[in-house]
Amino acid sequence: MVSPVSLNELQRIKKWHVANKAGHRVEYELLDLVLTLWLMGWVGWIPSLVLHTVWALPLCALAMGLPTAYVRMRTNAHHARQLRCDWLAP
């Protein structure tokens, strides 16, 4: 099982993206999208339960795991030399 990305790691990655926003605009926007969906997943599961919209629960669960999947996917691509991730921990 893959360990989840910690909030400290997410904060470090986000700070790097903010500091390098001009040179990595698409990557910056993509991370913002990932974090927005993550927050929507965490906020959305309670109303989903209350309103009995069980179809939304799997979407919320997927959104909650999105930052971990994104970071792991980018890390794997970096190690395979398919793209470069300067924000990876040294």
N, C-alpha and C positions, 0 to 999 in steps of 0.2 A: 504494500500500500504506500502511496506517495504521501509524504508529510505535507500538511498545508503550509502555505506561505504565511509567515508571521506578519503582524501589523508593523513591526519595526522594519522588516524587509520591504514591505509595500511602501512605507514612508521613505526609505532610502531610495528606492526606485523612482518614486514620484518626485523627490527633490532633484534627482539627476535629470529627469525629464523637464522639469521647470527651468533648471539652470541651462539646459541645452535646447530649449524650445525652438530657437531660430533655425538651428541646423538639422533638427529631427522633427519637423512639424507633423508628419503623418504618424510617426511612432507616438508622439505626444498625444495626439487626438485619439489614437487607438487605445492607449492606456486609459484615457479619460472615459471612453466608452465602456471599457471593461469594468472600471471602478463604479461607473453609474449603474450598470446592470447588476453588479454585485450588491450595491446598496438597495436597489429595487427588489432584489431577491430576499434580502434580510427584512426589509420593511413589508414586503407583500405577503409573506406567508400567514401572518396573523389575520388580516382581512380576508384572505382566501379561506381560512378555516371558519371564520365567523359567518361569511356569506355563502358558505357551502359550495364554493367554486373549486372543487377538488381537481379539476383539470389544470388549474394554475399551480398546484403544489409541485409537480415535477419541474415546471419551468423555474420556480423559485429555488428549488434545490440545485438545478443546473447553474443558475446565476450565482448562487452562493459559492460554488466551486470554480467559477470562471477565473478569478485571479491566479489561483494555483495552477490551473491548466494553461493559462496564458504564459506565465513565467516558466513553467516546465517546458512548454513547446518552444519558446524562444531560446531557452538554455540548450535544449537538444539540437536545435538548428545551428546555434553558435558553435557547439562542440563538433558538429558534422561539417563545419565551415560552409554552411549554406547562407548565413548572414552574420553580421557582426553586432554584438550587443555590448556596448561600452559600459552599460550600467550593471553588468554582472559583478558580483562580489569578487575582489581579488583573491 
